[in-house]
Amino acid sequence: MKKKLYTSIGLMSGTSMDGVDLSIISSDGYNEFSNILDDYFEYDKNLRDQLILLRNLVETKEDLSKNIVNLRELERNLTLFHAEVVNQSLKKYNGPVDFVGFHGQTIFHNPKERITNQLGDGNLLSQIIKKKVVYDFRQADINNNGQGAPLTPIFHYILSKKIHQNYDINFPIGFLNIGGIANVTKVTDCLDNFQNNLSAFDIGPGNCLIDEWVRNNSDKKFDKNGELGKAGRVDQLILNQAIDNFIINSYSQSLDIKNFDVSFARGLSLEDGCATITDFTAYLISQGLKHISQKNSIKFLICGGGRKNSNLINGIKNYLVNENYIDLEIVDNYNLNGDYIESQAFAFLAIRSFLNLPISFNSTTGCREFTVGGKLVENF
């Protein structure tokens, strides 16, 4: 029996804090998925500066309390921005919408203390846009002894089925998402036993260190297409020290941009620092890919903004030059837009949450048992 299809909007703002990715999808929450619309809305400078300032101020759970007044004001402004982008998109798509998956903006994430804070008022958003909103996706997983991340693997699983069927790509199929943090998903088969066929974890910085270096040392927001890094020279001594000082012994912990800093590149020029930090990032990503592949032949499809940084991608490939069982390709080659995989994912997760279906698993976040995440609110 064919399952009901729902229309859902996904809203995603990542650690780069540059704006909101919005996607509208149709899905049954199981296997059926089609994309309707994708769009991007850049934060204005004032909102972005406020977000970065408060994220930098919140290093501990005590800091959350100290900054509660500013955080509440910022949350309201952020929610109003999301409401505006939803209403703008609904002018382009005038069909019915069942749910809005509202990720919000991560300010603090500490699974050890079972705290994750994504700014975003689901009740206010629902009131303004007059839609059912699903938000607070991560806390239930953390309460269930999980890491709260990554949450996109169940959506990667659905995409792998489509790619396998449409392009005759053999399993296992991998997804490398290079956002602020880099994470990987491996799908070993398209059978419905998620626990045995799906694994995922964070593997290191994605764009976060490169972005921070560029913001701190120039008037640019990021290294467009990797041009600054390409113009620089890798300082091998500093790179080797950074690699030696940052050892990932286990991939069981989720990562936050606050787990990393760019201080090791202090004193380098803009270009040389960018080149060295990019190479450091490429090294950690390559190590994660080797770990999850376990020397089995696998194609990784790259999504997220980092796929556009050719210097970073070439660096990853250089570190994998002797690992001929790993193949890297951008996900866009498979009729998907790599900029919007995560916003599509949160639209999909909203549907699953409504259907009381799990969105995270022991093999993806380390939670004790399958976890249904997200809170549904209808405030209109």
C-alpha positions, 0 to 999 in steps of 0.5 A: 500500500502506497504511503501518504506523501507530505510536503515539508520545508527544511531550514538549515543554518550551519556553523558558517553562520552566513545565512539560511538554506531552504528546501521544499520537498515531497516525501512519505518519510520512508523511501519516496522523496522528490525535491520541489524548491531550493533557495538561499537567504544571506544573513544581514551583517548585523545579524551575522555579527551578533551570532558570531559574537555570542557563539564566541562568548558561550564556551560553557553552560554557565555562559548560556545563563550569563548571556540569557537576555542577549540570547533571547533577543537574538533568538527572536531576531533569528526566528523573525528572519526565518519566518521572512524567508519562509514567507518569501518562498511560499510566494514562489510555491503556493501549494500546501505545506504540511511541516516546517523542519526548523534546525535553528542556529547552533550556539553551544553543543556539549554532549558530555553535559547533555546540552545542545543549544540551537537558537530558534523559537519554534512556537514563534515561527509557527505563529508567524508562518501559520504552519506546523513546525518541528524543531529541537531535533538534537536534544532527544538523541543527547538525552538518549546518550547520543552525540546529537550529531550527525542527523543527516545519515537517514536522509543519505540512506534514502538518497543512496537508494535513488543513486543506486537505482538510477545510476547503477552505483554499487554499495557501499555508497558514502557521503562526505559532507563538508560544512563547518564540520566534516562528517561521513556516512557509509551505507552498505546496503539499501535493506531496511535494517538501518543498524547493520547498513548505516554508519556515520560520524564527524571526522574533523573540521570542514570549512570552520578553520579556513573561514575563521582564518580568512575572517580574522585576517582579511575583509573576506568571509571565506576562501572562495574556491580555495583561491587564497590557499592556492596562492599560499605555501604550506608551512610543513613544520607548522603543519606537522606540529598541528597534526601531531598535536591533534590526534583523533583516537576515536570517532565516537564523539561529535565535534564542534567548531570550538574543538579547534582553533587556528592559533597554530598558524599564528604569524603566517601570511594570509595566504600561507596560513590559509594554505597550511590550515587547508592542508591540515583540514584535508589531512584530518578528513582523509584519515576519517575517510580511511577509517570508515571505508575499512579498505573496502572499495567505496565511492564518496559523494561530496556535499556541502560548501567545502566541495567548492574549495578545489584546493581542499578537495585536491588536498584530500585526494593527495592524502588518499593517492595510495588508497585506490579503493576510495573514489571521490566525486561531487554529489551534483553529478547525480542530479542533486544540489550539494548546497541543499542536502542538509536543508532537504534532510531537515525537511525529511526529518520533520516528516519522520518526526511527525510519523514517530519514526526514528531519525538517529541510531546507535550506528550514527550518533551512538544513542542507546536505541533508535531515537525519534527527535524533534518537537512538533508545535502548531501555534496558530 
